[in-house]
Amino acid sequence: MNSNIFGSQRREPPKKALAIRKIAFTEIYAPDNAVDAQQQASRCLSCGSPFCEWRCPLHNPISKWLRLAAEGKIIEAAELSHHTNSLPEICGRVCPQEKLCELACVLNDTTGSITIGHIERYINDAAFAMGWRPNLSHISPVNKRVAIVGAGPAGLSCADVLIRNGVNVVVFDKHPEIGGLLTFGIPSFKLEKELMIQRREIFTEMGIQFQLNTEVGIDVSLDELLCSYDAIFIGTGTYQAIRGNLPKKSIQGVFEALPYLIANTRHLMQLPISKNEPYVNLHSKRVIVLGGGDTAMDCVRTAIRQGAKQVSCLYRRDEQSMPASQKEVANALEEGTQFHFNIQVTEFVVNEQQQLIGVYATRTQNGELENGRYQVEPLEDSTFFIETDTIIVAYGFAPHNQTWLEKPLIKRDKYGHILANRNSRFPFQTSQEKVFAGGDIIRGSDLVVTAVADGRNAAEGILLFLEV
């Protein structure tokens, strides 16, 4: 890529993002031992009405387990955190706390918010290392069976609540390991894959059964599940890439974000590579990532680790509109990513061998404000050419084609999301009374913590439906 093409568009490290990184990731604010955790947790003022808990989609009793951590009661703190969160050690790592609980901390504008996510991570890691596991010895089994389709955060959380209420649970997933995009979509430098293997072992000890490498609609039909189980929960997520107005035809050198990330994870985990998600090594390549969310940050940081020659992120809106978390952007900047704003790619350019050699792009500006976001307006006579040999499209995701939902007539909206919500008679029940759904498949691409909340709330709906 010719760097001078972009001129002043090259992004310098944002002072705000780097300031957050300096505060949140120093030793005192990132506890890695009992003393640090106690010191940080002891800063909590134990507010009468904790704003942090209300801002959390799970309404975790944050102030209570902070108090326990401050007292050195790690096992008790981990036990309490599991009362409302099925994956606390995961949420402690991947939640955007700076936009949720930590943003609401009353200390945020003075001495800096308590690093809630890091303490959540620490107390659960420490408790597991000490041998603590959820104790279900007091649970009496009930004569009910539920099938979970999808072993992502929504499905796992639904299974967690059901097994704690004595329900027999079987989780089906097409991947060879649990976690869904936690395992295969989030790179290992952000979320260690050993954590999901540990979590599978914990859930298995609790009594949850897993049927992996099993795809519903291919290896087992939904009709079979409807006949064999008292209820079904669908938490299959969203895997279909959004490509905007870019051409749909296959071009050598143009890749979709999710297959690229999944294949790289499979490669690093030494798992078989799927023919639908071939491994791509971008060593010595000039890489442009299109998009401005956390998935785009995952892609640029993965390409850098693969040894790409140059990595740039192009976003069609301005810097302030970028949805990626500040800490992820700061990490990408520090690792060498170049950011360019108000640029929209309009056309891929290939040679005679259909190999990408560059793109045409147009400069943009903010248009009218609609639904809280500025619309993108192209500037006249601003089209220019950028040389590159690799494009990764990271515009977001939509529900993938799941024809097996059609036969039992599970209603979906025009985008493919399953219609289910919390306000039904039985929360998260679909148009098929035995089928419930939650997570990204009903709301679109969202946070891990909201998927966990959906799965747990759907489990409550299932328990009401089954009269357990």
RODO-2510 file (C-alpha; in nm, 4 decimals, decimal comma):
residues 468
     n   res          X          Y          Z
     1     m     0,0000     0,0000     0,0000
     2     n     0,1222     0,3481    -0,0760
     3     s     0,1077     0,5136     0,2653
     4     n     0,1123     0,8654     0,1204
     5     i    -0,2198     0,8032    -0,0552
     6     f    -0,3992     0,8448     0,2746
     7     g    -0,2198     1,1643     0,3697
     8     s    -0,3485     1,3015     0,7003
     9     q    -0,5895     1,0102     0,7382
    10     r    -0,3249     0,8041     0,9163
    11     r    -0,4318     0,7665     1,2769
    12     e    -0,2071     0,8512     1,5686
    13     p    -0,2554     0,6732     1,9014
    14     p    -0,5598     0,8273     2,0723
    15     k    -0,4698     0,9933     2,4007
    16     k    -0,7923     0,8782     2,5652
    17     a    -0,7515     0,5144     2,4678
    18     l    -0,3894     0,5013     2,5752
    19     a    -0,4729     0,6743     2,9026
    20     i    -0,7289     0,4052     2,9751
    21     r    -0,4721     0,1417     2,8964
    22     k    -0,2178     0,2988     3,1348
    23     i    -0,4724     0,3039     3,4157
    24     a    -0,6375    -0,0312     3,3596
    25     f    -0,3427    -0,2513     3,2881
    26     t    -0,0722    -0,1521     3,5348
    27     e     0,0117    -0,4051     3,8038
    28     i    -0,1886    -0,2331     4,0729
    29     y    -0,4993    -0,2237     3,8548
    30     a    -0,4598    -0,5696     3,7040
    31     p    -0,4418    -0,7995     4,0085
    32     d    -0,2495    -1,1177     3,9473
    33     n    -0,2145    -1,2256     4,3111
    34     a    -0,4170    -1,2205     4,6324
    35     v    -0,2596    -0,9000     4,7657
    36     d    -0,3315    -0,7025     4,4477
    37     a    -0,6880    -0,8374     4,4305
    38     q    -0,7577    -0,7462     4,7932
    39     q    -0,6134    -0,3979     4,7527
    40     q    -0,8125    -0,3267     4,4396
    41     a    -1,1378    -0,4784     4,5720
    42     s    -1,1059    -0,2844     4,8985
    43     r    -1,1521     0,0400     4,7007
    44     c    -1,5210    -0,0441     4,6575
    45     l    -1,7424     0,1986     4,8490
    46     s    -2,0267    -0,0577     4,8766
    47     c    -2,2793     0,1902     4,7403
    48     g    -2,6328     0,1617     4,8733
    49     s    -2,7564     0,1307     4,5144
    50     p    -2,4647    -0,0099     4,3126
    51     f    -2,4742     0,1437     3,9668
    52     c    -2,2221    -0,1148     3,8474
    53     e    -2,4682    -0,3977     3,9107
    54     w    -2,7510    -0,2268     3,7268
    55     r    -2,5278    -0,1568     3,4267
    56     c    -2,4283    -0,5251     3,4046
    57     p    -2,6660    -0,7218     3,1746
    58     l    -2,6474    -1,0091     3,4273
    59     h    -2,6953    -0,7780     3,7283
    60     n    -2,4065    -0,9550     3,8976
    61     p    -2,3788    -0,8891     4,2748
    62     i    -2,0506    -0,7111     4,2081
    63     s    -2,0230    -0,5171     4,5320
    64     k    -2,0806    -0,8338     4,7365
    65     w    -1,8092    -1,0414     4,5710
    66     l    -1,5749    -0,7418     4,5752
    67     r    -1,6231    -0,7301     4,9514
    68     l    -1,5483    -1,1024     4,9776
    69     a    -1,2368    -1,0613     4,7616
    70     a    -1,1228    -0,7718     4,9809
    71     e    -1,1538    -1,0031     5,2806
    72     g    -0,9502    -1,2712     5,1049
    73     k    -1,2513    -1,5046     5,0760
    74     i    -1,1746    -1,6174     4,7207
    75     i    -1,3800    -1,9389     4,7218
    76     e    -1,6852    -1,7582     4,8578
    77     a    -1,6420    -1,4806     4,5995
    78     a    -1,6202    -1,7303     4,3117
    79     e    -1,9209    -1,9218     4,4439
    80     l    -2,1248    -1,6006     4,4557
    81     s    -2,0151    -1,4920     4,1076
    82     h    -2,1476    -1,8239     3,9717
    83     h    -2,4938    -1,7523     4,1130
    84     t    -2,5641    -1,5058     3,8325
    85     n    -2,2982    -1,5819     3,5705
    86     s    -2,2350    -1,9166     3,4023
    87     l    -1,8999    -1,8068     3,2541
    88     p    -1,7479    -1,5521     3,4956
    89     e    -1,3859    -1,6327     3,4112
    90     i    -1,4699    -1,5657     3,0443
    91     c    -1,6683    -1,2462     3,0999
    92     g    -1,3866    -1,1173     3,3184
    93     r    -1,1652    -1,1344     3,0104
    94     v    -1,3832    -1,0369     2,7141
    95     c    -1,6572    -0,8090     2,8508
    96     p    -1,6210    -0,4399     2,7600
    97     q    -1,6243    -0,3402     3,1261
    98     e    -1,5202     0,0126     3,0359
    99     k    -1,8630     0,0528     2,8728
   100     l    -2,0622    -0,1340     3,1379
   101     c    -1,9911    -0,1917     3,5082
   102     e    -1,6646     0,0036     3,5286
   103     l    -1,8153     0,3004     3,3452
   104     a    -2,0893     0,3116     3,6099
   105     c    -1,8466     0,2929     3,9032
   106     v    -1,8816     0,6062     4,1178
   107     l    -1,5014     0,6270     4,1432
   108     n    -1,4652     0,6522     3,7668
   109     d    -1,4432     1,0330     3,7567
   110     t    -1,2089     1,0679     4,0554
   111     t    -0,9501     0,8020     4,1367
   112     g    -1,0497     0,5746     3,8494
   113     s    -1,2999     0,2912     3,8485
   114     i    -1,2358    -0,0364     4,0255
   115     t    -1,1083    -0,2905     3,7713
   116     i    -1,4083    -0,5149     3,8167
   117     g    -1,3330    -0,7363     3,5183
   118     h    -0,9821    -0,8163     3,6344
   119     i    -1,1019    -0,9056     3,9838
   120     e    -1,3782    -1,1246     3,8408
   121     r    -1,1150    -1,2998     3,6341
   122     y    -0,8769    -1,3364     3,9272
   123     i    -1,1197    -1,4749     4,1876
   124     n    -1,2472    -1,7446     3,9516
   125     d    -0,9045    -1,8414     3,8170
   126     a    -0,7752    -1,8624     4,1740
   127     a    -1,0734    -2,0635     4,2968
   128     f    -1,0371    -2,3152     4,0134
   129     a    -0,6642    -2,3435     4,0849
   130     m    -0,7506    -2,4145     4,4493
   131     g    -0,9711    -2,7023     4,3351
   132     w    -1,3113    -2,5394     4,3787
   133     r    -1,5915    -2,6688     4,1553
   134     p    -1,9690    -2,6100     4,1562
   135     n    -2,1338    -2,8532     4,3994
   136     l    -2,4534    -3,0113     4,2689
   137     s    -2,4644    -3,3005     4,5144
   138     h    -2,7822    -3,1607     4,6710
   139     i    -2,9707    -3,1455     4,3377
   140     s    -3,2395    -3,4086     4,2779
   141     p    -3,2881    -3,5084     3,9123
   142     v    -3,6255    -3,4513     3,7457
   143     n    -3,7664    -3,6586     3,4631
   144     k    -3,7146    -3,3961     3,1918
   145     r    -3,4733    -3,3797     2,8970
   146     v    -3,3658    -3,0667     2,7088
   147     a    -3,1537    -3,0416     2,3947
   148     i    -2,9290    -2,7394     2,3482
   149     v    -2,8338    -2,6520     1,9902
   150     g    -2,5085    -2,4580     1,9949
   151     a    -2,2336    -2,4688     2,2586
   152     g    -2,1689    -2,0956     2,2575
   153     p    -2,2236    -1,8661     2,5578
   154     a    -2,6038    -1,8681     2,5264
   155     g    -2,6314    -2,2460     2,4968
   156     l    -2,3797    -2,3162     2,7731
   157     s    -2,5505    -2,0744     3,0105
   158     c    -2,8909    -2,2263     2,9417
   159     a    -2,7477    -2,5722     3,0072
   160     d    -2,5860    -2,4505     3,3310
   161     v    -2,9128    -2,3268     3,4817
   162     l    -3,1071    -2,6349     3,3681
   163     i    -2,8588    -2,8863     3,5119
   164     r    -2,8650    -2,6964     3,8428
   165     n    -3,2392    -2,7619     3,8499
   166     g    -3,2084    -3,1360     3,7899
   167     v    -3,2905    -3,1355     3,4175
   168     n    -3,1049    -3,3799     3,1908
   169     v    -2,9192    -3,1685     2,9329
   170     v    -2,7506    -3,2636     2,6043
   171     v    -2,5606    -2,9962     2,4075
   172     f    -2,5098    -3,0373     2,0312
   173     d    -2,2462    -2,8418     1,8403
   174     k    -2,0843    -2,8694     1,4969
   175     h    -1,7376    -2,7805     1,6278
   176     p    -1,4939    -3,0236     1,7935
   177     e    -1,4793    -2,8100     2,1092
   178     i    -1,7332    -2,6091     2,3060
   179     g    -1,7450    -2,2303     2,3162
   180     g    -1,8675    -2,1383     1,9690
   181     l    -1,7084    -1,8061     1,8787
   182     l    -1,5525    -1,7875     2,2255
   183     t    -1,3253    -2,0674     2,1110
   184     f    -1,3113    -2,0262     1,7352
   185     g    -1,3891    -1,6585     1,6757
   186     i    -1,1930    -1,4826     1,9503
   187     p    -0,8153    -1,5184     1,9005
   188     s    -0,6113    -1,6995     2,1627
   189     f    -0,4156    -1,3827     2,2499
   190     k    -0,7424    -1,2436     2,3878
   191     l    -0,8932    -1,5602     2,5327
   192     e    -0,6830    -1,8636     2,6161
   193     k    -0,8376    -2,1742     2,4625
   194     e    -0,7439    -2,3837     2,7658
   195     l    -1,0165    -2,1952     2,9530
   196     m    -1,2934    -2,3433     2,7389
   197     i    -1,1447    -2,6908     2,7677
   198     q    -1,1439    -2,6451     3,1463
   199     r    -1,5011    -2,5166     3,1325
   200     r    -1,6110    -2,8224     2,9314
   201     e    -1,4582    -3,0466     3,1984
   202     i    -1,6404    -2,8515     3,4715
   203     f    -1,9745    -2,8714     3,2920
   204     t    -1,9236    -3,2418     3,2233
   205     e    -1,8553    -3,3023     3,5940
   206     m    -2,1827    -3,1201     3,6643
   207     g    -2,3658    -3,3697     3,4426
   208     i    -2,4050    -3,1829     3,1127
   209     q    -2,3562    -3,4104     2,8108
   210     f    -2,1887    -3,2862     2,4938
   211     q    -2,2318    -3,4220     2,1432
   212     l    -1,9646    -3,2342     1,9478
   213     n    -1,8890    -3,2602     1,5754
   214     t    -2,2658    -3,2948     1,5399
   215     e    -2,4528    -3,0434     1,3226
   216     v    -2,8280    -3,0151     1,3629
   217     g    -2,9938    -3,0284     1,0232
   218     i    -2,7227    -3,2598     0,8860
   219     d    -2,6203    -3,5166     1,1455
   220     v    -2,9453    -3,5012     1,3415
   221     s    -3,2763    -3,3441     1,2422
   222     l    -3,4783    -3,1003     1,4466
   223     d    -3,7742    -3,3394     1,4193
   224     e    -3,5679    -3,6065     1,5952
   225     l    -3,4883    -3,3650     1,8744
   226     l    -3,8531    -3,2597     1,9043
   227     c    -3,9526    -3,6257     1,9428
   228     s    -3,6773    -3,7153     2,1896
   229     y    -3,6660    -3,4106     2,4182
   230     d    -3,9164    -3,2173     2,6282
   231     a    -3,7797    -2,8835     2,5097
   232     i    -3,5086    -2,7401     2,2854
   233     f    -3,2964    -2,4276     2,3149
   234     i    -3,1369    -2,2772     2,0022
   235     g    -2,8281    -2,0633     2,0497
   236     t    -2,6517    -2,0983     1,7167
   237     g    -2,5273    -1,7409     1,6906
   238     t    -2,4673    -1,5484     1,3666
   239     y    -2,2045    -1,6670     1,1209
   240     q    -2,3011    -1,5101     0,7871
   241     a    -2,0747    -1,2202     0,6924
   242     i    -2,2260    -0,8853     0,5946
   243     r    -2,0533    -0,7625     0,2777
   244     g    -2,2356    -0,4354     0,2197
   245     n    -2,2258    -0,3325    -0,1467
   246     l    -1,9046    -0,5225    -0,2192
   247     p    -1,9139    -0,7846    -0,4971
   248     k    -2,0155    -1,1347    -0,3866
   249     k    -1,7983    -1,3192    -0,6390
   250     s    -1,4911    -1,5077    -0,5235
   251     i    -1,1641    -1,3170    -0,5625
   252     q    -0,8224    -1,4488    -0,4683
   253     g    -0,6974    -1,2380    -0,1803
   254     v    -1,0397    -1,1369    -0,0439
   255     f    -1,1455    -1,3120     0,2775
   256     e    -1,4300    -1,2919     0,5255
   257     a    -1,3335    -1,2215     0,8845
   258     l    -1,4959    -1,5130     1,0636
   259     p    -1,3706    -1,7995     0,8430
   260     y    -1,0246    -1,6408     0,8585
   261     l    -1,0296    -1,6272     1,2392
   262     i    -1,1857    -1,9723     1,2817
   263     a    -0,9318    -2,1379     1,0525
   264     n    -0,6430    -1,9658     1,2278
   265     t    -0,7666    -2,0876     1,5660
   266     r    -0,8097    -2,4420     1,4358
   267     h    -0,4562    -2,4248     1,2998
   268     l    -0,3133    -2,3093     1,6325
   269     m    -0,5139    -2,5722     1,8226
   270     q    -0,3941    -2,8389     1,5743
   271     l    -0,7534    -2,9292     1,4879
   272     p    -0,8621    -3,0459     1,1409
   273     i    -0,9163    -2,7565     0,9001
   274     s    -1,2670    -2,7308     0,7548
   275     k    -1,2995    -2,7177     0,3754
   276     n    -1,5418    -2,4259     0,4192
   277     e    -1,2881    -2,2372     0,6308
   278     p    -0,9429    -2,2914     0,4764
   279     y    -0,6385    -2,1734     0,6674
   280     v    -0,4940    -1,8462     0,5364
   281     n    -0,1386    -1,7398     0,6228
   282     l    -0,0810    -1,3689     0,5595
   283     h     0,2942    -1,3698     0,6142
   284     s     0,4607    -1,0909     0,4080
   285     k     0,1211    -0,9733     0,2739
   286     r    -0,0130    -0,6193     0,2562
   287     v    -0,3402    -0,6464     0,4470
   288     i    -0,6398    -0,4140     0,4626
   289     v    -0,9202    -0,4909     0,7076
   290     l    -1,2567    -0,3302     0,6361
   291     g    -1,4652    -0,2499     0,9436
   292     g    -1,4382    -0,0819     1,2812
   293     g    -1,5595    -0,3310     1,5410
   294     d    -1,3829    -0,5714     1,7743
   295     t    -1,3829    -0,8411     1,5047
   296     a    -1,1857    -0,6068     1,2799
   297     m    -0,9396    -0,5560     1,5673
   298     d    -0,9100    -0,9347     1,6038
   299     c    -0,8281    -0,9599     1,2339
   300     v    -0,5595    -0,6899     1,2268
   301     r    -0,3918    -0,8304     1,5373
   302     t    -0,4040    -1,1845     1,3968
   303     a    -0,2505    -1,0696     1,0665
   304     i     0,0283    -0,8941     1,2568
   305     r     0,1028    -1,2160     1,4454
   306     q     0,1161    -1,4052     1,1171
   307     g     0,3916    -1,1709     1,0010
   308     a     0,1987    -0,9520     0,7560
   309     k     0,4148    -0,6895     0,5843
   310     q     0,1709    -0,4060     0,6487
   311     v    -0,1684    -0,4003     0,8198
   312     s    -0,4251    -0,1235     0,7844
   313     c    -0,7809    -0,0801     0,9072
   314     l    -1,0203     0,1226     0,6903
   315     y    -1,3404     0,2539     0,8475
   316     r    -1,6042     0,4415     0,6541
   317     r    -1,7107     0,6657     0,9416
   318     d    -1,5097     0,8998     1,1636
   319     e    -1,2966     0,7939     1,4580
   320     q    -1,5601     0,8833     1,7190
   321     s    -1,8131     0,6505     1,5536
   322     m    -1,5845     0,3476     1,5684
   323     p    -1,7607     0,0738     1,7717
   324     a    -1,4498    -0,1222     1,8740
   325     s    -1,3555    -0,1036     2,2408
   326     q    -1,0856     0,1472     2,3268
   327     k    -0,8575    -0,1132     2,4795
   328     e    -0,8719    -0,3247     2,1620
   329     v    -0,7942    -0,0235     1,9432
   330     a    -0,5075     0,0712     2,1752
   331     n    -0,3684    -0,2822     2,1513
   332     a    -0,3929    -0,2790     1,7709
   333     l    -0,2168     0,0580     1,7529
   334     e     0,0665    -0,0502     1,9785
   335     e     0,1178    -0,3604     1,7656
   336     g     0,1552    -0,1600     1,4438
   337     t    -0,1872    -0,1271     1,2829
   338     q    -0,2470     0,1846     1,0715
   339     f    -0,5971     0,3330     1,1003
   340     h    -0,7670     0,5363     0,8257
   341     f    -1,1104     0,6921     0,8705
   342     n    -1,3841     0,8247     0,6400
   343     i    -1,2775     0,5905     0,3607
   344     q    -1,5145     0,3459     0,1919
   345     v    -1,3988     0,0760    -0,0493
   346     t    -1,6212     0,0639    -0,3567
   347     e    -1,4520    -0,1791    -0,5959
   348     f    -1,1998    -0,4633    -0,5990
   349     v    -0,9383    -0,4632    -0,8754
   350     v    -0,7931    -0,7934    -0,9982
   351     n    -0,5401    -0,9065    -1,2575
   352     e    -0,5925    -1,1627    -1,5335
   353     q    -0,5560    -1,4464    -1,2809
   354     q    -0,8374    -1,2972    -1,0689
   355     q    -0,5849    -1,2128    -0,7990
   356     l    -0,6511    -0,8951    -0,6008
   357     i    -0,4082    -0,6136    -0,6809
   358     g    -0,5892    -0,3218    -0,5212
   359     v    -0,9148    -0,1416    -0,4501
   360     y    -1,0905     0,1790    -0,5430
   361     a    -1,2060     0,3794    -0,2442
   362     t    -1,4011     0,7001    -0,1827
   363     r    -1,3602     0,9518     0,0946
   364     t    -1,6695     1,0112     0,3077
   365     q    -1,8190     1,2556     0,5533
   366     n    -2,0905     1,2414     0,8168
   367     g    -2,4404     1,2902     0,6852
   368     e    -2,7710     1,3141     0,8711
   369     l    -2,8082     1,1634     1,2169
   370     e    -3,0413     0,8624     1,2162
   371     n    -3,1051     0,6292     1,5088
   372     g    -2,8101     0,7720     1,6968
   373     r    -2,5576     0,7300     1,4131
   374     y    -2,4444     0,9591     1,1337
   375     q    -2,5179     0,8330     0,7872
   376     v    -2,2246     0,8018     0,5491
   377     e    -2,2069     1,0424     0,2560
   378     p    -1,9436     0,9982    -0,0184
   379     l    -1,7515     1,3062    -0,1221
   380     e    -1,7719     1,3951    -0,4892
   381     d    -1,4626     1,3373    -0,7048
   382     s    -1,2738     1,1736    -0,4154
   383     t    -1,2229     0,8227    -0,5557
   384     f    -0,8657     0,6930    -0,5439
   385     f    -0,6762     0,3664    -0,5870
   386     i    -0,4995     0,1689    -0,3118
   387     e    -0,2547    -0,1088    -0,3876
   388     t    -0,2964    -0,4220    -0,1752
   389     d    -0,2957    -0,7971    -0,2150
   390     t    -0,5226    -0,8908     0,0767
   391     i    -0,8611    -0,7681     0,1976
   392     i    -1,0446    -0,8996     0,5044
   393     v    -1,4109    -0,7982     0,5232
   394     a    -1,5202    -0,7442     0,8855
   395     y    -1,8466    -0,5542     0,8493
   396     g    -2,0388    -0,7709     1,0952
   397     f    -2,2535    -1,0825     1,0866
   398     a    -2,6089    -1,1910     1,0155
   399     p    -2,7900    -1,5219     1,0769
   400     h    -2,6600    -1,7927     0,8461
   401     n    -2,8916    -2,0118     0,6414
   402     q    -3,0565    -2,2693     0,8670
   403     t    -3,3203    -2,4407     0,6544
   404     w    -3,3891    -2,6919     0,9302
   405     l    -3,5797    -2,4162     1,1120
   406     e    -3,8404    -2,4031     0,8355
   407     k    -4,0098    -2,7407     0,8745
   408     p    -4,1432    -2,6847     1,2279
   409     l    -4,2175    -2,3240     1,1232
   410     i    -4,0051    -2,1358     1,3691
   411     k    -4,0812    -1,7744     1,2826
   412     r    -3,7977    -1,5388     1,1970
   413     d    -3,7755    -1,1732     1,1020
   414     k    -3,6747    -1,0475     0,7584
   415     y    -3,3061    -1,0644     0,8557
   416     g    -3,3254    -1,4264     0,9682
   417     h    -3,3282    -1,3704     1,3439
   418     i    -3,5499    -1,6106     1,5369
   419     l    -3,8455    -1,4336     1,6949
   420     a    -3,8265    -1,4833     2,0719
   421     n    -3,8153    -1,2403     2,3622
   422     r    -3,8174    -1,2102     2,7367
   423     n    -4,1761    -1,0861     2,7605
   424     s    -4,3480    -1,4010     2,6350
   425     r    -4,5616    -1,6122     2,8695
   426     f    -4,2611    -1,8426     2,8838
   427     p    -3,9549    -1,6192     2,8343
   428     f    -3,7701    -1,6707     2,5048
   429     q    -4,0221    -1,9218     2,3695
   430     t    -4,0481    -1,9286     1,9881
   431     s    -4,3535    -1,9881     1,7676
   432     q    -4,2941    -2,3615     1,8250
   433     e    -4,3935    -2,4146     2,1880
   434     k    -4,1187    -2,6676     2,2659
   435     v    -3,8445    -2,4499     2,1149
   436     f    -3,6730    -2,1582     2,2896
   437     a    -3,3936    -1,9356     2,1584
   438     g    -3,1494    -1,6701     2,2756
   439     g    -2,8233    -1,4933     2,2085
   440     d    -2,7132    -1,3513     1,8739
   441     i    -2,9613    -1,5666     1,6807
   442     i    -3,2466    -1,3523     1,8196
   443     r    -3,0794    -1,0132     1,8681
   444     g    -2,8003    -1,0000     1,6091
   445     s    -2,4294    -0,9780     1,6859
   446     d    -2,3956    -0,8606     2,0430
   447     l    -2,1866    -0,9081     2,3561
   448     v    -2,0891    -1,2350     2,5212
   449     v    -2,2517    -1,1175     2,8436
   450     t    -2,5878    -1,0534     2,6747
   451     a    -2,5778    -1,4032     2,5258
   452     v    -2,5086    -1,5438     2,8729
   453     a    -2,8035    -1,3446     3,0097
   454     d    -3,0333    -1,4686     2,7318
   455     g    -2,9341    -1,8304     2,7899
   456     r    -2,9960    -1,8094     3,1626
   457     n    -3,3292    -1,6295     3,1189
   458     a    -3,4385    -1,8773     2,8523
   459     a    -3,3608    -2,1598     3,0948
   460     e    -3,6002    -1,9997     3,3424
   461     g    -3,8624    -1,9925     3,0667
   462     i    -3,7994    -2,3597     2,9907
   463     l    -3,8332    -2,4521     3,3605
   464     l    -4,1660    -2,2701     3,3759
   465     f    -4,2808    -2,4430     3,0567
   466     l    -4,1804    -2,7853     3,1898
   467     e    -4,3335    -2,7041     3,5310
   468     v    -4,0088    -2,8006     3,7034
***
